[in-house]
Amino acid sequence: MADFERVYTEYYSAVYSYALRLTHDPHAAEEVAQETFYKALNKLDSFRGECRLRVWLCQIAKNTWLTLQEKRRRGSGPPEDHWPDPASLESRFTDKETALAIHRVLHQLEEPYREVFWLRALGELSFAQIARLFSKTESWARVTYHRAKLKIREQMEKDGWT
């Protein structure tokens, strides 16, 4: 996990900037960047070093964006002018049963992950504001939030909510 934190801290802004150039939308760019690092975390062991790490991450971002574009064309993704808030996992679920399952997972999440997730997703605070609340860096807030999302997704998958 320490390697991932270093990669996330070092390359997040480059991946986000690249995603912003692709999407022309800050919310969509953040969603693409977060999804890129989620995918990279799962595949970090398979990085062979044939190109620079930043290039590899930007390729993942490009493929993520293309996949979202294709889903939107097929009607299964968010419309271009209505991206969900990237911080809100609940925006992807419409039924109350699923929302309740997410809340159960959130209540089991250890600190600081639970509080950072709540502040970002439900309190709509920026990473800079969260960092100030905890007297930490903005990178710490981003990494902690990203890890919280990973933990929530993992638990939801374990519980059968894919």
VMD Tcl script that draws the C-alpha trace (Angstrom):
set ca {
  {0.00 0.00 0.00}
  {2.92 2.37 0.65}
  {3.98 2.06 -3.00}
  {0.46 2.89 -4.11}
  {0.32 5.93 -1.85}
  {3.59 7.18 -3.32}
  {2.32 6.60 -6.88}
  {-1.01 8.28 -6.09}
  {0.64 11.29 -4.46}
  {3.24 11.70 -7.19}
  {1.01 11.19 -10.23}
  {-2.52 12.22 -9.27}
  {-2.26 15.77 -10.60}
  {-0.78 14.59 -13.92}
  {-3.53 11.99 -14.38}
  {-6.24 14.45 -13.36}
  {-4.88 17.09 -15.78}
  {-4.81 14.54 -18.57}
  {-8.37 13.43 -17.74}
  {-9.49 17.07 -17.68}
  {-8.10 17.55 -21.19}
  {-10.06 14.49 -22.30}
  {-13.33 15.33 -20.58}
  {-13.38 19.14 -20.39}
  {-15.32 18.67 -17.14}
  {-13.78 18.79 -13.64}
  {-16.28 16.30 -12.16}
  {-15.81 13.84 -15.00}
  {-12.03 14.27 -14.83}
  {-12.03 13.50 -11.13}
  {-14.16 10.41 -11.72}
  {-11.81 9.23 -14.49}
  {-8.74 9.92 -12.32}
  {-10.19 8.07 -9.31}
  {-11.20 5.11 -11.46}
  {-7.74 5.12 -13.05}
  {-6.04 4.76 -9.68}
  {-8.54 2.11 -8.60}
  {-7.66 0.09 -11.69}
  {-3.93 0.79 -11.30}
  {-4.00 -0.38 -7.68}
  {-5.39 -3.72 -8.81}
  {-2.80 -4.00 -11.60}
  {0.28 -2.37 -10.03}
  {2.01 -5.77 -9.78}
  {1.62 -6.25 -13.53}
  {3.35 -2.98 -14.45}
  {6.37 -4.19 -16.41}
  {8.19 -0.90 -16.73}
  {8.21 -0.90 -20.54}
  {7.12 2.75 -20.40}
  {7.14 5.43 -17.77}
  {4.62 5.00 -14.97}
  {2.91 8.28 -15.85}
  {2.39 7.09 -19.43}
  {0.92 3.81 -18.15}
  {-1.46 5.67 -15.82}
  {-2.54 8.06 -18.56}
  {-3.22 5.10 -20.86}
  {-5.46 3.62 -18.15}
  {-7.18 7.03 -17.87}
  {-7.70 7.16 -21.63}
  {-9.18 3.64 -21.68}
  {-11.38 4.49 -18.70}
  {-12.67 7.59 -20.49}
  {-13.30 5.63 -23.70}
  {-15.21 2.99 -21.74}
  {-17.35 5.69 -20.11}
  {-17.97 7.26 -23.52}
  {-19.05 3.90 -24.95}
  {-21.38 3.26 -21.99}
  {-22.92 6.68 -22.50}
  {-23.47 5.98 -26.21}
  {-25.18 2.70 -25.33}
  {-27.29 4.49 -22.75}
  {-25.87 2.65 -19.73}
  {-23.58 5.44 -18.52}
  {-24.31 8.92 -17.23}
  {-25.36 11.45 -19.86}
  {-22.59 13.85 -20.83}
  {-24.23 16.83 -19.18}
  {-25.15 14.99 -15.97}
  {-22.17 13.27 -14.40}
  {-22.82 12.00 -10.88}
  {-20.90 13.63 -8.07}
  {-17.68 11.60 -8.15}
  {-17.50 11.58 -4.39}
  {-20.88 9.94 -3.96}
  {-21.10 6.17 -4.28}
  {-24.79 6.49 -3.54}
  {-25.32 8.40 -6.77}
  {-24.81 5.10 -8.58}
  {-27.60 3.38 -6.67}
  {-31.24 4.34 -6.75}
  {-32.94 1.80 -4.51}
  {-33.15 2.24 -0.76}
  {-31.97 -1.30 -0.02}
  {-28.64 -0.68 -1.72}
  {-28.25 2.72 -0.05}
  {-28.86 1.05 3.32}
  {-26.17 -1.55 2.54}
  {-23.71 1.25 1.76}
  {-24.53 2.97 5.05}
  {-23.94 -0.31 6.91}
  {-20.51 -0.61 5.31}
  {-19.75 3.03 6.13}
  {-20.57 2.51 9.80}
  {-18.14 -0.43 9.92}
  {-15.34 1.54 8.27}
  {-12.50 2.50 10.60}
  {-11.30 6.05 11.15}
  {-10.08 8.23 9.50}
  {-11.54 6.57 6.39}
  {-15.14 6.87 7.54}
  {-14.89 10.54 8.45}
  {-12.92 11.52 5.33}
  {-15.43 9.70 3.13}
  {-18.36 11.38 4.89}
  {-16.77 14.81 4.65}
  {-16.04 14.42 0.94}
  {-19.08 12.49 -0.27}
  {-21.80 13.83 1.97}
  {-20.32 17.03 3.34}
  {-19.08 18.01 -0.12}
  {-15.84 19.40 1.27}
  {-12.81 19.80 -0.96}
  {-9.67 17.78 -0.34}
  {-7.94 20.98 0.78}
  {-10.66 21.62 3.37}
  {-10.47 18.04 4.65}
  {-6.69 18.28 4.87}
  {-6.97 21.44 6.96}
  {-9.47 19.79 9.32}
  {-7.04 16.94 9.98}
  {-3.90 19.13 9.85}
  {-2.61 16.95 7.01}
  {-1.69 17.45 3.37}
  {-4.14 17.52 0.50}
  {-2.44 14.37 -0.86}
  {-3.18 12.63 2.45}
  {-6.86 13.59 2.11}
  {-7.00 12.28 -1.48}
  {-5.27 9.00 -0.62}
  {-7.42 8.46 2.48}
  {-10.61 9.14 0.52}
  {-9.49 6.83 -2.29}
  {-8.69 4.06 0.19}
  {-12.09 4.54 1.84}
  {-13.78 4.11 -1.56}
  {-11.73 0.96 -2.18}
  {-12.68 -0.48 1.20}
  {-16.35 0.29 0.60}
  {-16.29 -1.28 -2.87}
  {-14.46 -4.37 -1.59}
  {-16.95 -4.88 1.24}
  {-19.91 -4.28 -1.08}
  {-18.52 -6.90 -3.48}
  {-17.98 -9.35 -0.60}
  {-21.58 -8.76 0.47}
  {-22.81 -9.49 -3.07}
  {-23.48 -5.89 -4.20}
  {-21.59 -5.55 -7.47}
}
mol new
graphics top color blue
foreach p $ca { graphics top sphere $p radius 0.5 }
foreach p [lrange $ca 0 end-1] q [lrange $ca 1 end] { graphics top cylinder $p $q radius 0.2 }
display resetview
